[in-house]
Structures are given as structure tokens and as C-alpha cells.
């Protein structure tokens, strides 16, 4: 539906603590959801934890606890982290929920009933770390998985298989007919290149003799669902399209228009692109459900030339950064520094540069403008011509809208910051301190101050999706009842409002 948006992050594996990669994806989704809400659209923003599979079983055994105890602890850690990072999700799903388990069983039973699942023997190189098989070419002579660099093991066992190969041509046709379905373009080309080779069938089960921690297959109780199949179906579970208890042949499968499905955008890291752009759409085709409307595969955070990895000990904890610089500074850095879809390198120096951008541009503008209204007009916005930077405001809003449409959030944020720079330049040009000394220029000073407060009102709306705490604080100082929508901010006329100077939005941080 045109006035609704359903946005999802991956569900994060519950065997490790939240790190900067998790934080980036989730904050990106949160910011996009907030921009959508500013346009007065109804939004469903989904995140959660992936709680089945061999890694969970092995980690629980290592800690001497039951798998569900480990999952309970980790789900709470993710929830706490997202609260601290001001993530305003609508649904936090756990794959151990009874509702989700019921939907998975109905989904795979439907595939089975439609003739898309069969029993067979499988042998191949399996990575416990990634919960997936890799080819000889992918693991190379060192026999390690190409994503985490961890050892793989040779596995031979009976599995149940999904006839993924039957949907290869349909998937290629869909990608070619919808050039923006996978973004950025380099990832779309990567998937089309992958699909130039014959697509094999997908092993969708693991025998219980090797793995018991999973969703039992309804047609083969000695097997559990492959964790990736289980995990991907969470997007449908949370959409309400197939309520728990819906039979595989229920007419509800044929009309999901009253639900949130299909998702408007899956936000993922590029390392799980194949599962989302090949496994997932073919599974949906097999079940007869609509495909998601879009996939955004972002890059990796790296240190130097190396991907951040818990096993390498180079993972950055976003909560430690938050303790020093504040939540909004962490959110700003992550979204401003990484070109959406590309890799980005974390360094303390770049983090400090982005913090200083907030402090010295937006924060400085707020401090000097509100200080001058307090000093020269007793804290009340004068009835001056507040439209002197309207051309810059209109240009900025156009740039932000275009950048959001193409999912280049870093460019949208750059445009917002440029508006703050323009306003700072306006201060230098107008010299309100000189206007205040000349009674003949009192009207000019009123125009200057009213214009600056108007720009700050627009900036409050523009920065809110990425810096919600500071934007709300500034809105209060501007005499607003809350952070306005972009349309309301653009239409605002601030004359007569009382404002407060307050402390700097982004205080100086000692090294």
C-alpha cells in the first residue's frame, strides 16, 4: 500500500554480542523508518534475533546452559543495545517464538505439498560459523569459509531438499525486469553473475542426530529446518500474512493484502546477499507468496583492509563509543561515514572528525543563533522576514528527497549539514552583532534572527531521523511542542516564540 512501509533488518544470530556491524544496519533501518514516519506514512520496522542452529547449540554446550537460556540472555542484550542506541522498532521477533515456529512448519509443509521438496543425500564442505555449505572453489586450498575465514568440515548426510533450481529462470526474469530490486547496482550484477551458472537445489534440513536445536519438519520429524530457511521466514511471520495455525492449503496464502507483506525493503549486509536475493525469493515463489519489493545490501565496516570480525578481535563496540560521545554522535558517524552500499573504514580519527562536524556546524549554529535571540530580543523570536534562506531550504529538501529515493542516506545527511553551513555563512555575512549596535538596522537584525530560527526548525526535522535525542532537545529550545515533520517545519513561522539558549548540543570532548 502506498501509505505504508515495511522495513526489516536481518535477525541477528544469538551466539554473540551486538557489534558495530549490527548497529549500522539497525540504525540505518531506524533512520529510514523515521524519515518515512515524517512523511506521515504508517511504518512497520522489524528486527530481532535468530535463535536456532548449530552455533547456538554448541555455544550453549560450551557455557553449560540450555540453548533457550542462551537465547533469552542474548535477545535481552540486543534489546538493551537498541534501547541505548535509540532504535524505535515496531516488532522484535525471536525465532523461538511459538508463532514463528508454527509459521515455519506451515510454510515448509506447503512447499512439500506443492511438490517442491524431496529427500536426498548431501555431501559438501560445511561451515558451522556461517551455518551453510561452500563449494571447493569458495573454500580454496586452505579449507576455510570465505566470509569468516573459519575452518569448514566435510559432511555427508541425508537431507531434505528444496527444488530451488526450478525457479532460476523466473528469478533472473524478475531481477532483469526490476533493475532497482537489488541495490546498489554492483550487488545486482553480482547476483546476475551468480545466476549465470546452473542453480543447485537447497538443502533445507539437518538430521536430529547431529542437530536437535531447530524447528522440527512436520513431514519428517527426525529432521529440523535448516537455520537459514527458518530465519528468512521471520519476515513473513512478523508481517501477519500467515497467522499461526494457518493450514498450508488455507486460502489466506493466496491473498496477503490485509497484512504488511510484502516487505518494502530488506536491509542486509553484503555477506548475506545470496541468501536474501536467491534462497529467499525462490522459497517465496515455491510457496506462492509475493516477493519483497527491494533489497539493500550495504558494505562492511573494516579496520584498515580487514573486515571486522569477532574471531579476529577487531570488533568495535558501539556502546563504548556511546558512553563517551553520546548516542546521536554514534548514529551520525555510522550513517554519515559509510556511503550506503559501500565499505567504510573505522578509525578513531574519522569518528572524531564526524563528531566535530556535528559540534562545529550544526551545534555551533544552534548555540550562536539562540544566544543572539536571548541577548538581543530577550529570548523571543522577532517578527522579521524569516524567509531569507528559503531558496537554500527548498534546494536542501529537494536534495534530501532525491537521496532518500535512491537510498543514499549519507548524501541526504550531507545535504542537511550543508544547509547548516550555509546558515553559518549567512551569520558571517549579516553580522548581527553589528546590526545590534546600529538602531537604524534593527529591522535587519529582526530578519536575521527570524531567518536563523526558521532554518534551525527545518534542521531539527532533517536531523531527527539520525539524531533523535539532540533534535528533540533542540525542538524544545526552539519553543516547539515536538519535532515537526518536514512539511510542518517548512511552513513554520517562528515570530513570537520564546527560545532558550541552553548548553552546547555537542560539548567538547577531551581526548
N, C-alpha and C positions, 0 to 999 in steps of 0.2 A: 504494500500500500504506500502511496506517495508520501503520506504524512507520518510514516512510521519507519524506524530504523532498528535493525537487529545486528549488533556488533559483538564479535566474540574474540577472546584471546585463546591461545592453546590452554588446555588444562595442564597444570604443572605437576611433574612427577613428584610424588610424596616421599622420595628417598633422600632428599637433600634440601637445605635451607634456601630461601629466596636469595637471589643474587642480582647483579645489575642487569643481566640479560632478561630475567623475568620482569624486573621493574620497568625496563624500557618498553617492552611490549604492552604491559598493562597500563602504564602512564599514557602511551600513545593512544590506546583504545579509549582511555578515560577522557583525554583531551578531545578526541574526535566526537565522543558521545556528548560532551559538554557543548561543543560547537553546534551539534545537531539540536540539542535542547534549546540553545539560544535562538534557533530558528523556529522555536515552538513546535518542534516535532516530538512525537512520542517515541521514546527510546527504550530498548532492552539491551543492556550491556552485561554480557556473560563472561565470567571467569570461574576458576575452580581448581580442583586437584584430581589427578589421575592416580588411582589408588590400587590397581591390580598389577599383576605381573611378577616376573621372576626377581627383579631387583628388589621389590618390596619384600617378597618372601625371604630372600637371602639377607637383607639388611635387618629384618625383624629377628631372624635366627641369630644373627651376629650380636644383636643387642639383648637377646634373651627375652623378647616380648612377643606377644601375638601380633600378626600383621595389622589387625584393626586398631590396636593400641598405638602402633607407629603412625598409622594414617591419621588417627584422631589428633595426635600431637602435631604432626606436620601441617594438617589442614588449619589448625589454630594458629600456627606460626605464619602461614601465608595470610590468613585473615588479619592478624595483628599487623603484619608488614604493610598490607594495603590500607589499613586504617591510618597508620602513621604517615603514609605517603599520599593521603587524601584521595584515595581511589573510591569513586562513587559508583560502584557496580550495582546492578539490579538483581542479579542472581549469582550466587556462589554454589556451584554444583560439585558434588563429590560422587565419584563413580561407584562407591559402595552404598549409595542410597538405594532403598528398595524400589523407588520409582524408576531410577535409571536401569537397574538390573532387569526389571520387568520389560522395559522398552527394548533393551538389547536382545533379550530372549525372543520377543515378538519379531524384532527386525530380522534376526538370523533365521528364525523359523520361516518367515515369509520368503527369504531368499531360497531356503531349502524347498519350500512348497512350490516355488516357481521354477524349479529345476536348475538353479544357479550354483548349487553346492553339491560336491561329490567327495567320496573318500579316496585317498591315495597315499602313496609313500613319498616321503620327502627326505632329501639329504642335502646338506649345504653347510656353509660357514655361518655360525650364529653368534651375534654379539649380545651378551647379557646387558651391557651398558646401554645399548640403543634398542634392545628388545626387537631385533629384526635380523634377517638374513642378508648377507652380502655375497656378491659374486667373486670369483677368483681374481678378476681384473680389479675390482674395487678394493680388495684387502691387500693386494700386492705381495711381494715376496716376504715381507715381514709379518704377514698374517695378523694385521690389526685393522680394526674398523676405521674407515676413512673420516669419521666425524670426531670421535673422542680419542682415537689413537690407542684404544684398549684391545687386548687380545680377543680373538674370536675362537670358537670351538666347533669342531665338526660334529654335526648332529644328524642322526638317521632315525626317523620315526614315522608312524602313521599319523597323518593329519587329515583334516577336512579342508577342502579347497573351494574357493570362490572362483567362478569362471570369469575372471577379470578380462581375459583375452577377448571374450565375446563382445566387449564394449569398446575396444580400442578405436575402431573407425568412428563410432559415434562421439567419442571423447575428442578425437582430432577435429572432427567437423564442428563441434561446439567451440573449441578454442579458436579455430580459424574464423568462425562466424562472429565471435565476440572478442575482438582484439584487446579490450581492456579487462577481460575477465581475470587474467593474471597480471599483476603489476609488481615491479616495473617490467618493462619490455624484455630486459635481459633474462628474467626468470621465465617469462612466457616462452622465449626462444629455447631456453634450457629444457623445458618440458616437451616442446615440439620435437627437439632433437632426441630426447629420450624415447619418444613415441615412434621414431623412425625405425627402431628395431622391434621385432615381434614382442608383444607384451605377454608375459607369462601369467599363469593363474596364481592366485594369492592364497597362501596357507592361512586359514583363519582360526586354527585351533591349536592347543597344546595338550598332550595327554596328561591326565591327572597323576600318573605315576611319576612324572617329572615336575609338574607344577599344579598345585591344588588351589592357589590363591587367584581365583578368577571367576568369571560368570559361567556357570555350567551351561553347555549347549542343550537345548530342550530335546533335540533328536539324537543326541549321543552323550549320555550322562557321564561317560568316562573321559570326556574332554571338557576343557574350559576354552572360552573365546580368547583368541589372540588379543593381547592388550591393546594393540592399535585399533582393531575393529571396535572393541568395547569403548575405547576413548573417543573415537571420532563420532560415535553415535550420540555422545553427550549433547552435541549441538541440536539434535532433533529432540532429545528428551527435554531440554530446557525451553524449547520453543513452544511446548504444549501441543505440538501437532499430533502426536500419538500418545494419548494418556495411558498411564499404567493400566494393564488389564485389557487393552485393546487387542482383539484377536488378529492373527496375521491376515485373515480374509475379510476383516471388517471394512465396510465402505469408507470409514474415516481415512484410510490410506489414500483414497482417490481424490479427496478434497481437503486440503490443509489451509484453505483461505482464511479461516477464522483464527488461525494460530499465528505465531511470529515467523514460522518457516515460510520461504527460505531465508537464510541469513543474508543480510545485505553485504557484509564484509567479514571474512575470516582474516584476522591479523596474526601472522605467524613469523617465525624465524626461517631463514632460507634453508636451514638444515632439515626442516620437516616439510619442504615443499612437495616432494614426491608423494608423501602420504596424503597430503591435502589436495593436490592437483591431479592425482592419478587414482590412488586407492579409494578416496572418499567419493569422488563423483561417479566412479563406476559402481560402487556399492549402492549409491543412491539410485542410479539408473536401474540396477537389478531389483531394487525394492519398489521402483515406480514412483519415487519422490522427486520433486523439483530440485535442481542444483542450486547451490548458493550463487548469489549474484556477483560476487567478486572475492578475490584473494589478494592480499597484500603481503608479500614476502620481504621482510626487512633484512638488513645485513647483520653482521656480528660486531660485537664490541671486542676489540683486540688490544693487547698491550704490546707495543712495538709491531711486530709482524705476526704475533701469536694469538690465536683465539683464546678468550678467557675460558678456563676450564678448572673445575674443582680439583681434578686429578693433578693438574699442573701447579696448583697453589697460587694462581694469579687472579683469582676472582675478587672483584671489588664489591664490598658490602654497601649497598645504598643507604642503609640505616646508619652506618657510621658517618657517612658524608652528611646525612640529615642532621645528626647530632651537632655537627659543627656549623653548617651553613644554613640549615633550615629546609623544610620540605619543599618550598617553592623553588629554591635555588637548585635542588637536585632535579626536580621536574624540568625546569628551564634548561639546565645543562643537557640532559639526555635528549630532549626534543629539538633543541636548537643546534646541538653539535653534530648529530647524526643526520646526514642527508637521507631522507626517507627512502629506503630500499638499498642503500649502500652500507659498506662497513664504516666504522669510525674507530679511532684510536683514543683510548682513555689515557690522559696524563694529568697529574695534579695541576700543572701549569695551565692547561686548557680549561680545566674546571674553574680555576681562579679567574681566568680571562672572562669567562661567561658570567661569573658572579659579579665581577666588576662592571660588566656591561649593564646588568640589572641595577647595580648601585649607582653608577655614574651617569646613566642616561635616564631611564625611567624613574628611579628613585630620586635622582637629583632634580629632575623636572618637578616631581610632586613636592619635594621639600621647598624648593625656591618659590614655586607658584603659590602654595598655601601660606608660606611665610609672608609673602608680599601682600596677599589679601588680608592677612591678620594685621600687618603693620600699617598698611595704607588705608584700609577700609574697615577696620575693626572686625575683621572676620566675616563680613557679609559681602557676597558677590555683587558688584555694582551692575547697574542696568546699562551696560555698554554694548557695543556691536560685537557679539560673540562669534561672528561668522567669518572672521578674517582668515582663518586657516581651513575653511570648508573645502576648498579645492584639494588641499592635501589630504583631508579626511576622506573625501569621495574617492580619490585615487587609491588611498590605502585600502579602503573597504573593497574596492574592485580587485586589487591585487590579492587580498586575503581570500576573497571568494573564489577567484580563479585557482589559487594554490590549493585550497581545500578540495576543490572539484577534482584536481589531479592528484590528490592525496600527498602533496608535497608540503607537509606541515611545517618543516623547517623554514621554507620560503615564506609561509604565512606569518610566522613569528618574526622573521627578519623584516617583513614589511611593517609590522606593528612597531618594532623597535625603531625603524627609520622614521616613523611618524613622531615618536618621542624625540628623536634627534632634530627633526625639523622644528618642533616646538621649542627645543632648547636654542636653536639658531634664531628663532623668532624673538626670544627673550634678549639675546645679544643685539639683535638689530633694533629692537624697540627701546631698549634701555629704560625700563620702567623706573629705575632708581633716579634717573634724570627727569623723567616725566613727573615724578612725585615732587620734585623741587621747584617746578615751574607751574604756578597756578593757572597759567594760560593753557597748559597741556593736560588739565585734569580730565577732560573728555577722552583724550588719547590714552591716559592711564586706565580709565574705566574699560575702554575697548580691549586693551592688552590683558588686563586681569580676567575679564569675562571670557575672552578667547582661550586663555590658558586653562581655565576651569572646564570649559567645554571640551577641549582636547583631552584633558585628564579623564573626563567622564567617558569619552569614547575609548580611551586606552584601558580604562577599568574593564569595559566589556570585552575588548580584544584580548587582554591578558588573562582574563578569568579562567578560560579552559585549561591553561597551563600553570597559572599561579593563582589558584582559587583563594588561598588564605590571604595573600597580600592584596589581591583585587578586592576582596570583601572588606578588608581593613581600610583601604583607600576609599571605597564607596562610602563607608561610614564617615570618614573625614570630610568627604565632599558634600555631606548633608543628604545623601541618598538613602532611601529606605532599604535598599539592597542593590546587588549588582544588576544593572539593567541589561536587557537584550541589546543586540547591536542596533536594531531599528529604534528602540526607545532611546538609546544613547545618542544616536544621530539626531533625533528630534528634540533632544533636551535643550532647554533654555535655562541657564543657571541663575539668572538675576534674582536677588533677594534671599538666596540660600545662605545659611551660616555654615562656615567651614572651620576645620580645626587643623592646626599645623602638625602636631604630633611629632613622634620620633622618626628618624630616618627609616624608610621601608626596609632597606638592606644595610644594616650597620657595618662599619668597618670591621674586618676580621683580621686579628693578628695571626701571623704565620704559625 
